[in-house]
């Protein structure tokens, strides 16, 4: 057992199971995976890692599990510490590629690592059955960690806000934990918890608007995705590599490759990114709802149309369009003796859900020398969707 000094939560106590899991290769790999992928290209301080976040999530889960008198607390605490071990390098950036090739998202790969690596041995030594833990991570108790108001989201909002320097991610974690109850396999807000839940929704709204949805990190992510797709096609990488290597290993491997793979990765490393050729508020388009949540294949078709109209290589064009991140609010809240959805109880949540589109833009990016050409044609192509 030991204590860790954390920049967000102060002193964090590691019990025996957490202490034993901590020095496994699967947990230590998270030291070398950035929490916010390429946000450090925009906010230079955003160099915190999945390792720190996992410890913070474990800490909050220990507090919450005790508060709610949860059954099988050691397993819940282990689940919180291990919840990100199946992540690809660069956070969520490459998850779509991995899922396409392996059929599993990062949760699926987390379960696989719990069952088939040194983690299984350490869990067994602490009287936690790996298969039972995986089952727990698919059940209602795991909402404590993974739910809409769960410890995972609380920690990443606090941590991302601190390290980006964007002072919008404040969450009253202690009160939020106190004002939820676990009843009939569901986490429910007490009536007095509405305001603290709403403050978390506002924090999440502002962080998405200022950090997570910014087109600059997205542009670097898209360049990496294209480099990795080419590397997979050329046999330089296997899909499983992306859940086993870390950020530095991947970039070191790709930057020395010939052709577009090496060019794109070196451009990211030197922050030599495509420039903004076109930016327009989403709602300025008559068909603006058709431009939300575009599938990747459809984006590539639109990029190709813009490029062909501008007489440039389609690989030189990147389209950034918004995705829904503020969707249905699943938590329920007591109103007197009646249970209703938080979204029904909270007019603020309904306003935020619609306001996300007032803050959304469509961006088209390309090399600086093609900016004027692309600007002339982008609106016409997008308006025709």
C-alpha positions in Angstrom: 0.0 0.0 0.0 1.2 3.5 -0.7 0.2 7.1 -1.2 0.4 9.1 -4.5 0.4 12.9 -4.6 -2.0 13.9 -7.4 -2.2 17.4 -8.9 -6.0 17.4 -8.9 -7.1 15.4 -5.9 -4.1 15.7 -3.5 -3.1 12.6 -1.6 -4.5 9.4 -3.1 -4.3 6.1 -1.2 -3.6 3.0 -3.2 -5.0 -0.1 -1.5 -3.3 -3.5 -2.0 -5.1 -4.4 -5.2 -4.4 -1.0 -6.8 -0.8 -1.1 -5.7 -0.3 -4.6 -7.2 -1.9 -3.6 -10.5 0.0 -0.3 -10.7 3.3 -1.7 -11.9 2.0 -4.0 -14.6 3.0 -3.2 -18.2 -0.6 -2.5 -19.1 -1.0 0.2 -16.6 2.5 1.7 -17.1 1.8 2.0 -20.8 -0.8 4.6 -20.0 2.0 6.9 -18.8 2.9 7.2 -22.5 -0.6 7.9 -23.9 -1.8 11.5 -23.9 -5.2 12.1 -22.4 -6.2 14.6 -25.0 -4.3 13.4 -28.1 -3.2 16.5 -30.0 -4.8 19.2 -27.8 -1.2 20.1 -26.8 -0.8 21.6 -30.3 -3.4 24.2 -29.2 -2.8 24.3 -25.4 0.9 23.6 -24.7 0.2 22.5 -21.1 -2.1 19.6 -22.2 0.5 16.9 -21.8 -1.2 14.9 -19.0 -1.7 11.2 -19.6 -4.2 8.4 -19.3 -2.1 7.1 -16.4 -2.9 10.2 -14.2 -6.5 10.1 -15.3 -6.9 6.4 -14.4 -5.5 7.0 -10.9 -7.9 10.0 -10.4 -10.9 7.9 -11.6 -9.8 5.1 -9.2 -9.7 7.7 -6.3 -13.1 9.1 -7.0 -14.6 5.6 -7.4 -13.2 4.6 -4.0 -14.9 7.6 -2.4 -18.2 7.0 -4.3 -18.3 3.2 -3.7 -17.9 3.8 0.0 -20.5 6.6 0.0 -23.1 4.4 -1.8 -22.1 1.3 0.2 -21.6 -0.6 -3.0 -21.2 -4.4 -3.1 -17.9 -5.8 -4.3 -16.0 -2.5 -3.8 -12.5 -4.0 -4.5 -13.7 -5.1 -8.0 -15.3 -1.7 -8.7 -12.1 0.1 -7.7 -10.0 -2.2 -9.9 -12.4 -1.6 -12.8 -11.9 2.1 -12.4 -8.1 1.8 -12.4 -8.2 -0.5 -15.4 -10.9 1.2 -17.4 -8.5 2.7 -20.0 -5.9 -0.1 -20.5 -7.4 -1.1 -23.9 -7.1 2.4 -25.3 -5.4 3.0 -28.6 -2.4 5.3 -28.6 -3.5 9.0 -29.0 -6.6 8.5 -27.0 -9.7 8.1 -29.2 -8.1 9.2 -32.4 -7.5 5.7 -33.9 -10.4 3.8 -32.2 -12.5 3.8 -35.4 -9.7 2.1 -37.4 -9.2 -0.5 -34.6 -12.9 -1.2 -34.4 -13.2 -1.6 -38.1 -10.3 -4.1 -38.3 -10.8 -6.0 -35.0 -14.5 -5.6 -34.2 -13.7 -4.2 -30.8 -13.8 -0.7 -29.3 -11.4 0.3 -26.5 -13.8 -1.3 -23.9 -13.6 -4.6 -25.7 -9.8 -4.5 -25.8 -9.8 -3.5 -22.1 -11.8 -6.7 -21.3 -9.4 -8.7 -23.4 -6.3 -7.4 -21.6 -7.9 -8.1 -18.2 -8.4 -11.7 -19.2 -5.2 -12.4 -21.0 -2.3 -10.5 -19.5 -0.5 -10.1 -16.2 -3.5 -8.2 -15.0 -5.4 -11.5 -14.6 -2.7 -12.9 -12.4 -2.6 -9.8 -10.1 -6.4 -9.8 -9.9 -6.5 -13.5 -8.9 -3.9 -12.8 -6.2 -6.3 -10.3 -4.7 -9.3 -12.6 -4.9 -10.9 -10.8 -7.8 -11.9 -13.1 -10.7 -11.0 -11.5 -14.1 -14.2 -12.9 -15.8 -16.3 -11.6 -12.9 -14.6 -8.2 -13.2 -15.3 -8.0 -17.0 -19.0 -8.9 -16.3 -19.2 -6.1 -13.7 -17.8 -3.7 -16.3 -20.8 -4.5 -18.5 -23.4 -4.2 -15.7 -25.3 -1.4 -13.9 -22.8 -0.9 -11.1 -20.2 0.2 -13.6 -22.3 3.3 -14.3 -20.6 4.6 -11.1 -17.5 4.9 -13.3 -18.7 5.1 -16.8 -22.1 6.8 -16.5 -23.1 10.2 -17.7 -22.3 11.6 -14.2 -19.6 9.0 -13.5 -16.2 9.3 -11.9 -14.5 8.9 -15.3 -16.2 12.1 -16.7 -15.7 14.0 -13.4 -11.9 13.4 -13.4 -11.3 14.1 -17.1 -13.2 17.4 -16.9 -11.2 18.5 -13.8 -7.9 17.3 -15.2 -8.3 18.5 -18.8 -9.4 21.9 -17.6 -6.4 22.3 -15.4 -3.8 21.2 -18.0 -5.3 23.1 -20.9 -5.6 26.2 -18.8 -9.3 26.5 -19.9 -11.0 27.4 -16.6 -14.4 26.0 -17.6 -14.2 22.4 -16.4 -14.9 22.9 -12.7 -17.1 20.2 -11.1 -18.1 19.9 -7.5 -17.1 16.2 -7.3 -17.8 15.7 -3.6 -21.4 17.1 -3.8 -22.2 15.3 -7.0 -21.2 12.0 -5.4 -23.2 12.8 -2.3 -26.3 13.7 -4.2 -26.6 10.4 -6.1 -28.0 7.1 -4.8 -27.8 3.6 -6.2 -31.3 2.0 -6.1 -32.8 -0.9 -8.1 -29.6 -1.2 -10.2 -29.7 2.5 -11.2 -27.8 5.7 -10.1 -30.4 8.3 -9.4 -30.0 12.0 -8.5 -31.6 13.3 -5.3 -33.8 16.4 -5.9 -31.2 18.6 -4.3 -28.6 17.3 -6.8 -30.0 19.0 -9.8 -27.9 22.2 -9.6 -24.6 20.3 -9.2 -25.5 18.0 -12.1 -26.4 21.1 -14.2 -23.0 22.7 -13.3 -21.3 19.6 -14.6 -23.3 19.7 -17.9 -22.2 23.4 -18.3 -18.6 22.4 -17.7 -18.8 19.6 -20.2 -20.5 22.0 -22.7 -17.8 24.6 -22.4 -14.9 22.1 -22.6 -16.3 20.6 -25.8 -16.8 24.0 -27.3 -13.3 25.3 -26.3 -11.2 22.1 -26.3 -12.5 18.8 -27.5 -14.3 20.2 -30.7 -11.6 22.6 -31.8 -10.6 22.1 -35.5 -6.8 22.3 -34.9 -6.4 19.1 -32.9 -9.0 17.4 -35.2 -6.8 18.3 -38.2 -3.8 16.6 -36.7 -5.9 13.6 -35.7 -7.2 13.3 -39.3 -3.6 13.5 -40.7 -2.6 10.7 -38.3 -5.6 8.6 -39.3 -4.7 8.9 -42.9 -1.0 8.0 -42.2 -2.1 5.0 -40.2 -4.5 3.8 -42.9 -1.7 3.9 -45.4 0.7 2.2 -43.0 -1.8 -0.6 -42.5 -2.3 -1.0 -46.2 1.5 -1.1 -46.7 2.0 -3.7 -44.0 4.0 -1.4 -41.8 1.5 -1.8 -39.0 -1.1 -4.4 -37.8 -4.3 -3.2 -36.3 -3.5 -4.9 -32.9 -0.3 -2.8 -32.7 -2.4 0.3 -32.0 -3.7 -1.0 -28.7 -0.2 -2.2 -27.6 2.2 0.6 -28.6 2.3 4.1 -27.1 2.2 7.5 -28.7 5.9 7.9 -29.0 6.5 4.4 -30.4 3.9 5.0 -33.1 5.2 8.4 -34.2 8.8 7.2 -34.2 7.9 4.3 -36.4 5.8 6.3 -38.9 8.0 9.4 -39.2 10.9 7.5 -40.8 8.6 6.0 -43.5 8.9 7.1 -47.1 6.1 8.9 -49.0 2.9 10.3 -47.5 3.1 8.3 -44.2 6.3 10.0 -43.1 5.4 13.4 -44.6 2.1 13.6 -42.7 3.6 12.5 -39.3 6.5 14.9 -39.6 4.1 17.7 -40.5 2.2 16.9 -37.2 5.4 16.8 -35.2 6.5 20.2 -36.6 3.0 21.7 -36.4 3.0 22.3 -40.1 -0.7 21.7 -40.5 -3.2 22.5 -43.2 -4.6 26.1 -43.1 -8.2 27.1 -42.7 -9.6 27.9 -46.1 -13.3 28.1 -45.1 -15.1 28.6 -41.9 -18.9 29.1 -41.6 -21.4 28.8 -38.7 -23.2 25.6 -39.0 -26.6 27.3 -38.9 -25.8 29.5 -41.9 -26.5 26.4 -44.0 -30.1 25.8 -44.9 -29.4 22.1 -44.6 -27.4 22.4 -41.4 -28.9 19.3 -39.7 -27.7 17.2 -42.7 -24.1 18.3 -41.9 -24.1 16.9 -38.4 -22.6 13.4 -37.6 -21.4 12.8 -41.1 -20.0 9.3 -41.5 -16.3 9.2 -42.4 -17.1 7.8 -45.9 -19.4 10.7 -46.6 -16.8 13.2 -45.4 -14.3 11.7 -47.8 -16.7 12.0 -50.6 -17.3 15.7 -49.9 -13.6 16.3 -49.5 -13.1 14.8 -52.9 -15.9 16.9 -54.5 -14.3 20.1 -53.0 -10.9 19.1 -54.2 -11.9 18.2 -57.7 -13.8 21.5 -58.0 -10.7 23.3 -56.8 -8.5 21.1 -59.1 -6.3 19.8 -56.3 -5.5 16.3 -54.9 -8.4 15.1 -52.6 -5.8 14.0 -50.0 -5.0 17.7 -49.5 -8.5 18.6 -48.2 -9.8 18.1 -44.7 -13.4 18.7 -43.8 -14.3 19.3 -40.2 -18.0 19.1 -39.4 -19.6 18.8 -35.9 -20.6 15.6 -34.1 -23.4 15.3 -31.5 -21.8 15.2 -28.1 -24.7 16.5 -26.0 -27.3 13.9 -26.6 -29.9 12.2 -24.4 -29.4 12.7 -20.7 -30.0 9.3 -19.2 -29.8 10.0 -15.4 -33.1 10.3 -13.6 -33.9 12.6 -10.7 -36.5 12.6 -8.0 -39.2 15.3 -8.1 -40.9 14.7 -4.9 -41.7 11.0 -5.0 -41.7 10.9 -8.8 -38.7 9.8 -10.9 -38.2 11.7 -14.1 -35.4 12.1 -16.6 -32.9 14.9 -15.8 -33.7 16.4 -19.2 -37.3 16.7 -18.3 -36.5 18.3 -15.0 -33.9 20.7 -16.2 -34.6 23.5 -18.7 -30.9 24.3 -18.7 -30.0 20.9 -20.0 -32.5 21.3 -22.8 -31.1 24.7 -23.7 -27.5 23.3 -23.7 -28.6 20.4 -25.9 -29.8 22.8 -28.6 -27.2 25.5 -28.0 -24.4 23.1 -29.1 -25.3 23.8 -32.7 -25.2 27.6 -32.2 -21.5 27.2 -31.2 -20.7 24.8 -34.1 -18.8 25.6 -37.3 -18.0 23.9 -40.6 -14.3 24.2 -41.4 -12.4 23.1 -44.6 -8.6 23.0 -44.4 -5.9 22.6 -47.0 -2.3 23.6 -47.8 -1.8 27.4 -47.7 -1.1 27.6 -51.4 -4.6 26.3 -52.2 -6.6 28.3 -49.7 -8.2 30.7 -52.2 -9.2 28.0 -54.6 -10.8 25.9 -51.9 -12.6 28.8 -50.3 -14.3 29.6 -53.6 -15.8 26.2 -54.0 -16.4 24.8 -50.4 -19.7 26.6 -49.6 -21.3 25.6 -52.9 -20.4 21.9 -52.4 -21.6 21.8 -48.8 -24.8 23.7 -49.4 -25.8 21.0 -51.9 -25.6 18.1 -49.3 
